Amino acid sequence: MDAVKQHQQEEYQQFIKDKIPKPNLLRNAVAAFVVGGLICDVGQFISNFGQSYFNLNKDDTSAFTAIVLVFLGALLTGLGIYDQIGRFAGAGSVVPITGFANSIVSPAMEFKREGYVLGVGAKMFIIAGPVLVYGFSSSVALGILYLLFSI
Amino acid sequence: MAANSVGKQTVKLNNTPSVIATASIVGPKEGQGPLGQYFDKVLDDDLYGEKSWEKAEAKFFQEAVEKVIVKGHRDKQEINYLLGGDLLNQLISSDFAARQLGIPFFGLYGACSTMSEAMALGAMLVDGGYADSIVCAASSHFSTAERQYRFPLELGVQRPPTAHWTVTGAGAALVSNQGEGPYITTVTVGKIVDMGIKDSNDMGSAMAPAAADTIVTHFMDTGLTPDDYDLIVTGDLGRYGKDITDELVKKAGYDISAKHFDCGVEIFSPSQDPHAGGSGCGCSACVLSAYLIPHMWDGTYNSMLFLATGALLSPTSSQQGESIPGIAHAVSIHRTK
């Protein structure tokens, strides 16, 4: 790209800088904090419930809570509610495990019309895939470090 | 220089093709918007009785074309060409509609600028004596565009304030060498302008320089000024892109702000949460067909410069870090010759 064009582009990007509205960070952060916190409260409630009613041990309680939260995330996605929560809460509903459920169920619903193999099967992890790939990779890396330094 | 050229990028249409009929079909959200009463048909359901949104879009594209032919008192066989397009890969909505229609078909991709691209080419075909009657049409669908360009519908994500809301709808116009107007008098073909904007959630900023370039070129080529038009209509610059365009055009010495009408800003009310405004090929096509041309027939407007604007990005180009090329084509439409 020649210098004149690059200069024009930089000038334009500077020119529009204060004309483009910024997302309201404070409002978004508060919404994310409140909704994310509420989802965690629900998780804590499920966890307490599992411990006291089913006498689950620590590991089983974590699994029980994750299963119920994933189910709720998937259900709310299917009912068309989770995207509305997400529009309001942003990261507050993306980060918890319910958001993970949402990221898998929503493409599964979306691509059902392309069939169960090339639609649902192939596209289901289109959003969650990177999280899984890098989550697994970093857990392997961490495992190796753990092995090296804790023996 | 070609006989009908005027200046750098403009041609004059000496035989003044006439827009004799228009038709529009929109989805439920557009029907609830400020222009709701003007559309020929408002769907209750954006699936329109079909198994997929893509099928629904092809269906209402086809219906808009059939409707405009009936409204123009023509027979399908009398239409020489259909010029149209949509946003989807390989233009499936318009292809599949054209498959049913059986009219010789030019598929056009100009992203959201498709309607003015179709009008520009169509008017030149008619003016040059290569066609008696042609139909220009364009469509978009919120749900088909979202899944191709962005995320699944049910994914809970926040949209930034500069994001657009793709219009569900199709608009069609019948242009003929016989008719009582309004007449297409000049065409200014835009060139691609890319100012290095990479944010696909900010198409207004990406398209504004292209819109401004075509508007200014049109005035310079023809010697006209904003005073010669009742309206300067842009497709889907949105709230922020519209203001940026006004300022860019002002820098070049023309003030269009009082006459600037952006279809994307007008189609939804702010309470409908469209963020920057409506977008998509269907946006300018529907507003032109339902609101602007009918208001020329009833005398509200005598002249306008219609300029649909396109952001020529693809998900692949965005992911590879490419910036967004913008384009805008202008056709000037006058009520009298």
HADDOCK unambig.tbl for C-alpha pairs under 7 A between the chains (distance, minus, plus):
assign (segid A and resid 9 and name CA) (segid B and resid 195 and name CA) 4.68 0.50 0.50
assign (segid A and resid 9 and name CA) (segid B and resid 196 and name CA) 5.83 0.50 0.50
assign (segid A and resid 12 and name CA) (segid B and resid 195 and name CA) 6.77 0.50 0.50
assign (segid A and resid 19 and name CA) (segid B and resid 240 and name CA) 6.92 0.50 0.50
assign (segid A and resid 20 and name CA) (segid B and resid 240 and name CA) 6.45 0.50 0.50
assign (segid A and resid 21 and name CA) (segid B and resid 161 and name CA) 6.54 0.50 0.50
assign (segid A and resid 23 and name CA) (segid B and resid 160 and name CA) 6.01 0.50 0.50
assign (segid A and resid 23 and name CA) (segid B and resid 161 and name CA) 6.24 0.50 0.50
assign (segid A and resid 77 and name CA) (segid B and resid 154 and name CA) 6.23 0.50 0.50
assign (segid A and resid 80 and name CA) (segid B and resid 154 and name CA) 6.31 0.50 0.50
assign (segid A and resid 82 and name CA) (segid B and resid 156 and name CA) 5.86 0.50 0.50
assign (segid A and resid 83 and name CA) (segid B and resid 154 and name CA) 5.11 0.50 0.50
assign (segid A and resid 83 and name CA) (segid B and resid 155 and name CA) 5.31 0.50 0.50
assign (segid A and resid 83 and name CA) (segid B and resid 156 and name CA) 3.66 0.50 0.50
assign (segid A and resid 83 and name CA) (segid B and resid 157 and name CA) 6.73 0.50 0.50
assign (segid A and resid 84 and name CA) (segid B and resid 156 and name CA) 6.55 0.50 0.50
assign (segid A and resid 85 and name CA) (segid B and resid 156 and name CA) 6.70 0.50 0.50
assign (segid A and resid 86 and name CA) (segid B and resid 156 and name CA) 3.89 0.50 0.50
assign (segid A and resid 86 and name CA) (segid B and resid 157 and name CA) 5.15 0.50 0.50
assign (segid A and resid 86 and name CA) (segid B and resid 158 and name CA) 6.34 0.50 0.50
assign (segid A and resid 87 and name CA) (segid B and resid 156 and name CA) 5.94 0.50 0.50
assign (segid A and resid 87 and name CA) (segid B and resid 157 and name CA) 5.43 0.50 0.50
assign (segid A and resid 87 and name CA) (segid B and resid 158 and name CA) 4.52 0.50 0.50
assign (segid A and resid 88 and name CA) (segid B and resid 158 and name CA) 7.00 0.50 0.50
assign (segid A and resid 90 and name CA) (segid B and resid 157 and name CA) 5.81 0.50 0.50
assign (segid A and resid 90 and name CA) (segid B and resid 158 and name CA) 5.20 0.50 0.50
assign (segid A and resid 102 and name CA) (segid B and resid 155 and name CA) 6.18 0.50 0.50
assign (segid A and resid 103 and name CA) (segid B and resid 155 and name CA) 6.07 0.50 0.50
assign (segid A and resid 106 and name CA) (segid B and resid 152 and name CA) 5.91 0.50 0.50
assign (segid A and resid 106 and name CA) (segid B and resid 154 and name CA) 5.07 0.50 0.50
assign (segid A and resid 106 and name CA) (segid B and resid 155 and name CA) 5.50 0.50 0.50
assign (segid A and resid 107 and name CA) (segid B and resid 152 and name CA) 5.41 0.50 0.50
assign (segid A and resid 110 and name CA) (segid B and resid 152 and name CA) 5.85 0.50 0.50
assign (segid A and resid 113 and name CA) (segid B and resid 52 and name CA) 6.74 0.50 0.50
